[in-house]
Amino acid sequence: MDDITRIDQNHRRSRALVHNGIVYTAGQVPDDMSLDVAGQAAQVLAKIDALVNEAGSSRERILTAQVWLRTMDDFAAFNAVWDAWVAPGRTPTRCCGKVEMNNPSCRVEILVTAAL
């Protein structure tokens, strides 16, 4: 019996999955890569909200987040969006680093793990 619930699965990946009371998301990127980092971050965080909600959780139950930025010059602008989004008093662990993005127009990618 498969005790893993896969959300929005295709031949390569699932956007999220649930196993043993934990929600794992794939890295989420913006749909509109012409936006600045604040706009892209807002889109990505909205996608994360939708995924964890579909899985039966919420941003208040996010345990950890991995954030990748195209450039650390975007760190302050990203943090402004992040700080407005996270649940006060329920912030997850987080790391943030600079990476070479698959699409050079992508400024941010985020993946999270949440409890149900």
C-alpha positions as a Markdown table, in Angstrom:
| # | Residue | x | y | z |
|---|---|---|---|---|
| 1 | Met | 0.0 | 0.0 | 0.0 |
| 2 | Asp | 1.3 | 3.5 | -0.9 |
| 3 | Asp | 1.2 | 5.7 | 2.2 |
| 4 | Ile | 2.5 | 8.7 | 0.2 |
| 5 | Thr | 0.0 | 11.2 | -1.2 |
| 6 | Arg | 1.4 | 13.0 | -4.2 |
| 7 | Ile | 0.0 | 16.4 | -5.3 |
| 8 | Asp | 0.3 | 17.7 | -8.8 |
| 9 | Gln | 2.5 | 14.8 | -10.0 |
| 10 | Asn | 3.9 | 14.4 | -13.5 |
| 11 | His | 6.5 | 12.2 | -15.0 |
| 12 | Arg | 9.4 | 14.2 | -13.4 |
| 13 | Arg | 8.2 | 15.5 | -10.1 |
| 14 | Ser | 5.4 | 16.1 | -7.6 |
| 15 | Arg | 4.8 | 19.7 | -6.6 |
| 16 | Ala | 4.2 | 18.4 | -3.0 |
| 17 | Leu | 3.8 | 15.1 | -1.2 |
| 18 | Val | 2.6 | 14.0 | 2.2 |
| 19 | His | 4.2 | 11.2 | 4.2 |
| 20 | Asn | 3.9 | 10.4 | 7.9 |
| 21 | Gly | 2.3 | 13.7 | 8.7 |
| 22 | Ile | 4.8 | 15.8 | 6.9 |
| 23 | Val | 4.3 | 17.9 | 3.8 |
| 24 | Tyr | 7.3 | 18.2 | 1.4 |
| 25 | Thr | 7.2 | 20.7 | -1.4 |
| 26 | Ala | 9.3 | 20.8 | -4.5 |
| 27 | Gly | 11.1 | 24.1 | -5.2 |
| 28 | Gln | 8.6 | 26.7 | -6.2 |
| 29 | Val | 9.4 | 29.4 | -8.8 |
| 30 | Pro | 7.4 | 32.4 | -10.0 |
| 31 | Asp | 5.1 | 32.3 | -13.0 |
| 32 | Asp | 6.0 | 35.8 | -14.1 |
| 33 | Met | 9.8 | 36.0 | -14.2 |
| 34 | Ser | 9.7 | 39.6 | -15.5 |
| 35 | Leu | 8.9 | 40.8 | -12.0 |
| 36 | Asp | 11.4 | 42.1 | -9.5 |
| 37 | Val | 12.4 | 39.9 | -6.6 |
| 38 | Ala | 9.6 | 41.2 | -4.4 |
| 39 | Gly | 7.0 | 40.4 | -7.0 |
| 40 | Gln | 8.5 | 37.0 | -7.7 |
| 41 | Ala | 8.7 | 36.2 | -4.0 |
| 42 | Ala | 5.1 | 37.1 | -3.5 |
| 43 | Gln | 4.1 | 34.7 | -6.3 |
| 44 | Val | 6.2 | 31.9 | -4.9 |
| 45 | Leu | 4.9 | 32.3 | -1.4 |
| 46 | Ala | 1.3 | 32.3 | -2.7 |
| 47 | Lys | 2.0 | 29.0 | -4.5 |
| 48 | Ile | 3.5 | 27.6 | -1.3 |
| 49 | Asp | 0.3 | 28.7 | 0.6 |
| 50 | Ala | -1.8 | 26.9 | -2.0 |
| 51 | Leu | 0.2 | 23.7 | -1.9 |
| 52 | Val | 0.4 | 23.3 | 1.9 |
| 53 | Asn | -3.3 | 24.2 | 2.2 |
| 54 | Glu | -4.1 | 21.5 | -0.4 |
| 55 | Ala | -2.1 | 19.1 | 1.6 |
| 56 | Gly | -4.0 | 19.9 | 4.8 |
| 57 | Ser | -1.5 | 22.2 | 6.4 |
| 58 | Ser | -0.8 | 26.0 | 6.5 |
| 59 | Arg | 2.1 | 28.4 | 6.6 |
| 60 | Glu | 1.8 | 28.5 | 10.4 |
| 61 | Arg | 2.9 | 24.8 | 10.4 |
| 62 | Ile | 6.0 | 25.2 | 8.1 |
| 63 | Leu | 9.0 | 23.6 | 9.8 |
| 64 | Thr | 11.8 | 24.7 | 7.5 |
| 65 | Ala | 12.4 | 26.6 | 4.3 |
| 66 | Gln | 15.2 | 26.6 | 1.8 |
| 67 | Val | 15.5 | 29.9 | -0.2 |
| 68 | Trp | 17.6 | 30.3 | -3.2 |
| 69 | Leu | 18.3 | 33.8 | -4.7 |
| 70 | Arg | 19.9 | 34.6 | -8.0 |
| 71 | Thr | 21.9 | 37.3 | -6.3 |
| 72 | Met | 22.4 | 38.3 | -2.7 |
| 73 | Asp | 21.7 | 41.8 | -3.8 |
| 74 | Asp | 18.1 | 40.8 | -3.6 |
| 75 | Phe | 18.4 | 39.6 | 0.1 |
| 76 | Ala | 16.9 | 42.7 | 1.7 |
| 77 | Ala | 14.0 | 43.0 | -0.8 |
| 78 | Phe | 13.2 | 39.3 | -0.4 |
| 79 | Asn | 13.3 | 39.5 | 3.4 |
| 80 | Ala | 10.7 | 42.4 | 3.3 |
| 81 | Val | 8.3 | 40.1 | 1.5 |
| 82 | Trp | 9.2 | 37.1 | 3.6 |
| 83 | Asp | 8.8 | 38.9 | 6.9 |
| 84 | Ala | 5.3 | 40.1 | 5.9 |
| 85 | Trp | 4.3 | 36.6 | 4.9 |
| 86 | Val | 5.5 | 34.4 | 7.8 |
| 87 | Ala | 3.2 | 33.8 | 10.8 |
| 88 | Pro | 4.4 | 36.0 | 13.7 |
| 89 | Gly | 5.7 | 33.8 | 16.5 |
| 90 | Arg | 5.7 | 30.7 | 14.2 |
| 91 | Thr | 8.7 | 31.3 | 12.0 |
| 92 | Pro | 10.3 | 28.2 | 10.5 |
| 93 | Thr | 14.0 | 27.4 | 10.3 |
| 94 | Arg | 15.4 | 28.9 | 7.2 |
| 95 | Cys | 18.5 | 29.0 | 5.0 |
| 96 | Cys | 19.1 | 31.3 | 2.1 |
| 97 | Gly | 21.8 | 31.2 | -0.4 |
| 98 | Lys | 22.8 | 32.4 | -3.9 |
| 99 | Val | 22.6 | 29.8 | -6.7 |
| 100 | Glu | 22.8 | 29.8 | -10.5 |
| 101 | Met | 19.1 | 29.4 | -11.5 |
| 102 | Asn | 18.0 | 27.1 | -14.3 |
| 103 | Asn | 16.2 | 30.1 | -15.9 |
| 104 | Pro | 18.4 | 33.3 | -15.7 |
| 105 | Ser | 15.2 | 35.4 | -15.3 |
| 106 | Cys | 14.2 | 33.6 | -12.1 |
| 107 | Arg | 15.2 | 35.6 | -9.0 |
| 108 | Val | 14.0 | 33.2 | -6.3 |
| 109 | Glu | 13.1 | 29.6 | -5.6 |
| 110 | Ile | 11.7 | 28.3 | -2.3 |
| 111 | Leu | 10.9 | 24.9 | -1.0 |
| 112 | Val | 9.3 | 24.1 | 2.4 |
| 113 | Thr | 8.6 | 21.3 | 4.7 |
| 114 | Ala | 5.5 | 21.5 | 6.9 |
| 115 | Ala | 3.7 | 19.5 | 9.6 |
| 116 | Leu | 0.1 | 18.5 | 9.0 |
